Amino acid sequence: MPRGSATATVASDALVELQLLTAGFCRHPEFLTLRGGALKPVPFPAGFAVIRHPRHGYILFDTGYSARFFDETKRFPALLYRMMTPVTFSEKDSAVNQLRRQGIEAEDIRYVVLSHFHADHVAGIRDFPHASFLYKKEAYAAVKNLGSFASVKAGYLPGLLPENFEKRSLFIEEANRCRLPNDFPFLTGYDLLGDGSLIAVDVPGHAAGQIGLFLSTASSDYFLCADAVWSSRAFQERRKPHAAARLIMADHRHYADTFERLCLLHRQYPHIRIIPSHCGEALLQRTGEEQM
């Protein structure tokens, strides 16, 4: 990842290929994530993205679940995490196994961009031993020294990270800053590869230091917005989560600001396909649209 403090205006012809996949799912009552939603639990798929860059090769955005989630939640207090978010997962659906079926080996993954450190986003990173990890320093600092109960509340399971995690880390804050259009809801971005192909922006609130990712393929512009919202209906219909969801937010005021920016992005730039990490409708519609 290029490092530096230079500021550039985004203008890139470096298009990438994109595939959206899911690795397991959990269940929550819908009304918690979408005001006015159903009381019954509904599935929330753990989405991740496979990106192929013309020069840097294969890059992942998050990983979804892996079997390690169950290993790390066998005992109290981490068991509470599994009880609060019942997970359905099959080993064949792990990121590494789905990629292998496409002829993409674990060692082919050069970078894994981590939107934040919740278990449903990082559970598979041990499966990619040659990858470097890109994330905001703030995101890791917010969870790395938490005690066992605080970690559960923060959705963080430290055993999911490889022992050499910090040695393989690259901080997004050290990427070149880039100016975005004046009327854009997100004012600045981080040019992760130095060519404008992957632009990270801050979407805090759900988790400290959470980032989303702008990218363009030959057919579409995308914004992978992580957990800035849990469904497309949220920004399309401007429906915030239930107030009770504040209990699982790092900062509900930052969440509200991010939510409004996302709604504005949808109104002002309707051609950009916004993909929440847990929206089954968005993931199913887009999965496989871009072939590797």
N, C-alpha and C positions, 0 to 999 in steps of 0.2 A: 504494500500500500504506500503510495507516495506520501511523504510527510513534508510539512512546511506551513508557513503562515500566510502565503500569498492569497489574494482574493481574485477570483476570476468570475466572469459572466458565463453561465451555462450556454454552450453552443456546441453540440456534439453530433457527429454522424456515426458514432460508435454504437450501433444497434446490437442488442443481445437477443438470444432466444430464451424463452420462458416456458416452464411447465409448472403447474400448480398441483400439488398432491396433498394427501392427508395421511397421518400416521396415528390411528386410534381416535377415540372421542370420549368426552365425559358428558355428564348430564347435570343440568341445573334447571330450576323453575324458570320459565321464559320471562316472567314478569320482573325478575331481578335485573335482567340485562336490557329490557325494553319496556318502558312504562306502558301499562295497559296490556301487556302480554299475558299469555296463559299461565295459570297456576301450576299446571302439571310440568314435570321435568321434560325437557326436550334435549336432543343431542347437539353438542357443540364439537364439531370435528377439529382436530389439531392440525391445522394446515401448515405446510412449509412450501418453499419455492425452490426450484432447480433452475439456475441461470447458467447459460453458456455464453461466455464472452469470447469474441473472436481472437483475442490475444492471451487472456488470462485463463481460459478454459472454464472448468466447472466451479460454480460458487453456489452455496446454499444460503437461503434466508430462513433461519431457524431449522428445527428438525422434527417437531412433533414429539409424540411419546416413544418410549422404548420399554422393553421388559424391565429395565433397571428401575423404572418408576415403582414397580411392585416390590423389588428388592429393597429399595430405600424407604418404603412405607410399611414394612412388616411390623415395626415396633412403635410403641408409644414414645413420644408424642406425634411422630410423623404419620402414624396410623390415622390420626385425625384428618390429615390431608386427604387420604384415600377415602375416608368415610364421608367427608364433606363434598368431594368431587368424584363420584363413582366413575371409574374409567373402564372402557371396553377396548381391548387391544389384542391383536394377533401378531405373532412374530413375523409373519409374511408381510405385514403392513409397515414394518419399520422402514425408516428412510433408506438405510443401507441395503436392505433386501429389495425394496422397490427399484432402487437404482441399479442393483446388480442384474435384475431381470431385463434391464434395458441395455446391458453391456457397459454400464458405468461402474467402475470399481471404486472402493473406498479411497484408494490412494490417488484417484483422479480428482478428488475434491481439494481444491487449493485453498479456498477460504470458506469459512462459515460466518455469516453476518448474524449476530444475535440481537434481536429487537429488544429483549430484556431477559431476565433470569428466572422467570417462572418455569416450573418443571415441564409443562406441556410445550415449551419452546426449546428447551435445552437437553431433554432427556436422551437424545441420540448422539450427542457430540463425541462421546467416547468411541463411537464406531468409525471415526474419521481421524486416524492417528497422524496423518501427514498434513492436516489442515491447520492454517492459522485462524485465530478467532478475532473478529472485528466487533467491537462494542464500545459503548461510551463508558469511560472510566467511572463516571458518576453512578451508572447502573450497577456495576460490580461493587463499588465502595458501599453502596446502600445495603448490601446483603452479606458481604463476605464475613463480617465479624458478629453476626447475629447469633444469639443463643438458640437452643433447640425449639423452644416454644415460639419465639419471635420469628424464626425461620419458617415454621409452619404457617403462621399468620401471613407472612410475606410470600408464600407460595414457592419458597426456595429450598431445594434439597442439595446440600453441598456435595454429597457423594456422587452426584451425577456428573461432576466435573472431573476431567482427568487430572492426575497428580501434577503433570507439567503444564497445567492450564495457563498459569501466569506467564511462563516462558514463551508460550505460543501466542500470546495476546498482542494485538495491535489496537491502539486507542483511536476511535473515530475522531476525537477532538484534535488529533494531530494531523488529520487530512487537510488538504487545502480547502479553505472556505470558498463558497461561490455565491454570487448574488443571483437571486431569482427575480422574475418579472415584478415590476413595481406594484401591480394589483394582485399579486399572489398572496394567499393567506399565510404562507410560510415565507418569511423574509430572507433567510439564509439557509444554505445547505452545506453539506460536507461531501466533497467530490472524492469518493472513496478510491477510485482507480486513476484519477488525474486526467481522465478523458471525457468527463461528463456523462458517462454511461450509467453510473450508479450514484444517485444523489440521495444521501441520508438527510432527514430533517428531524427535529425534535418533536415528539408527540407525548409529552409527559402527562402524568396524572394517574393513569392506571398503575404504572410502576415508575419509580424514579429512573430517569435517564432513558426511557423508552424512545426508540427511533422507528420511523417508517422509511420506506425506500421508494424513490421514483426511478423508473426505467422505461425505456422504449424498445419495442420490437418492430419488425417490419410492418406489422399490421395495426398495432395499438400502443397507446401510452397507458402506463399502469402506475398506481400508487399502492404499494403493499403497506397498509396502515397498522399492521400488528393488532393490538387490542385497544386502539383508540376508540373503537366501537366493537360490539360483538356481532352486529348484523348490518347488512346493507339498508334494511328498513330504518335503522336508527338515523342515519344521515339523510336518507331520501325523504323521510317523513318528519324529521327533526324531533325524534322521540328519545329523550335521555333515559338512562337506567332509573330504576326505582331508587329512592333515597337510601334504602337499606344496602345498596351496592357500595355505598361509601365505606362500609366496613372493610372491603377488600381493595380499596384504592389507596395508593401511596399519598395522594393529595387531591381531594375532590375539587378544589378550586382550579388547579392546573388541568384536571380532567375536563371541567366545564369549558375552559378556554380552548383546549385542544378540540373538543367536540364542536364548538362554534366554528373554528377554522376549517374543520372537515366538512361541515355543512356548507360553508361558503365556497370551498373548493368544488364541491358537487354542483353548486348553482352557477359559478362563474366559468368552470371548465368541465362541462358535462361530458366531453369526449374522453376524459381521463377515467379509466376503469379503476375504481377504488375497491380493493380487496381486503376486507377484514380477515384476520387469521382464523376465525371460528364461524364464519358465515357459510353454511352448507350450500345455500343457493349460489353465492358468488363463486365458491370453489368448484362446484359441479359444472357451472356454466363455462368456466374458464379452463378447467383441467383438460390438458391435452390439446388446447387450441394452438399452442406453439409447440411444434415438434422439435425434439433434440436432434 
